[in-house]
């Protein structure tokens, strides 16, 4: 059984470091996502953070969860600047173009790092690399762990 209260508590910690969007409402949903670990989707007046059920079973560490949540919250932060037809074109570009999708994912990674989640993102990316459901996922989904590590200050 998944402790959703624990997940919600970790998500609240992450939200606080994103001042522009910290008041957005997000509901956590656990389901089978196939080759995706977690994904955030807009819903009416809120968002749904879908987390893969097999992933959540493996994710015991809150630092890894924070890294994944920070990456997903960074999408909300970045999308909050889009208006009108730009949203439609951005969504279409994400679905149809692996180049644009890669750009969006890298942008989310950088936003997470800039909001103080570099170390957490690094550990999440290492988790993804170790547990890759297919190798294509890693190549298209933003920065590699090595690239993240180069962008953050040294840590212990």
N, C-alpha and C positions, 0 to 999 in steps of 0.2 A: 504494500500500500504506500502511495506517495504522500509525503507530508507537504501538502500545498501551503500550509501556514509558514513553513520554513522557506519555501520558494518565494512566497509573497513578501516575507521579511527581507530576504536578500534583494529582491527586486526594488523594494522601497529604499534600501541603502544606495542602490545604483541610481535611481531616479533623482535623489537629492543632489547629485553632482552634475545634473543637466538642468541648470536653472531656467532656461527658456521653455522647457517642456515638462518640468517635474509635476505639474498639475494634471497632466493627461491621465486618463483612466485606462488601465490595462487589466484584462482578465487572463489568467493562466489556464491553458487547456492542454492536457496530456493525451496524445494519440499516436497512432502509427503514421510516421511521415515518410517512410521509405528511405531514400538516400539523403534526407535532410535531417540535421540535428535539432535546430530550432528556427522558427521563422515568425516574424511579427506581421500581422495583417490588420488593415483598418476595418473597423466595424462602425455601426452607427454611434456617433459621439464617443467612441472609445477605440481601443485596439485589443486584439487577441494575440497573446504570445503562445504559439503552439510549440510544444516540446515533444520530441519523439520519445515514446515510452521506453524503448530499449536504451536510448541515450540516458534518460533520467535514472534508470536502474544502475548504470555505470558511474554516474556523476555523484560521487560522495563528497567531494571537496567543494566548499563554498567559494574558494578562490577561482576555480574553473567555472562554476556557475556564474559568478560575477562577471567574468570575462565574456561569456556568451551573452549574458543579459545586457552588458554594456554595449556590445556590438549591435545587438538588436535595438536597444534604446537609441543608439546613435542614428539608426535609420529614421526614427521618429523625429529626432532633433534636426537632421538634414532635410527631411521631407516637410518640416514645418515652415520652411521658407518658400515652398512651392505654392503657386496660386493658379486658379482657373484651369485653362487648357494645358498648362505646363504639367500639371499632375497627370493628366491623361497621356501626354506624350512620354513622360518619364516612365510610367507604368508599362506602356507599350514597348519602349526601348529596353526596359529590363527583361521583359518576356521574350523579345525577338532577337536581341543582340548580345552575344556573349562578351563582346568588347565593352558595351555599355554596362552590362551587369558587373563585369570585373571592375570598372570605374566606380560604380556605386558601392561595391563591397569594400574596395580600398578606401574610399571616402569615409565609410562607416568605421573602418578600423582606425583611421587617423583621428576621426572625431572622438572615438572611445579613448584613444591615447591622450589626446589633448584635454579630455575631461578627467584625467587621472587614473585610467584603468589599463595602463600599459602592461604592467606585470600580470594582471589578471587576464588580459587578452592573450598575452604570450602563452600562459598555461592552458587557456582554452584552445588556442591554435595547435599546441603540442598534443592535446587530447584528440583533436580532430585528425591530426596527422597520424597518430598511433592507431586510431580506430576507424580510419577512412573506410567508408562503405563502398566507395569507388574512387579511383584515382582522379577522375575528371573533376570531382567535387573540389579537391584541394587546389587544382590549377586554376579554377574559375572563381574561387570564393575569396578574393582579397589577398591580403598580405600573408606571406608564409611566416612561420614562427621566427625564422632567422631574420627576416625583414623587420618584424615587430621588435625583436631584441635590439636591432641597430638603431631604432628610433626612440628607445627609452633609456633613461639614465641607468647606470649600473645599480644592481640591487643585490641583497644577500638572500 
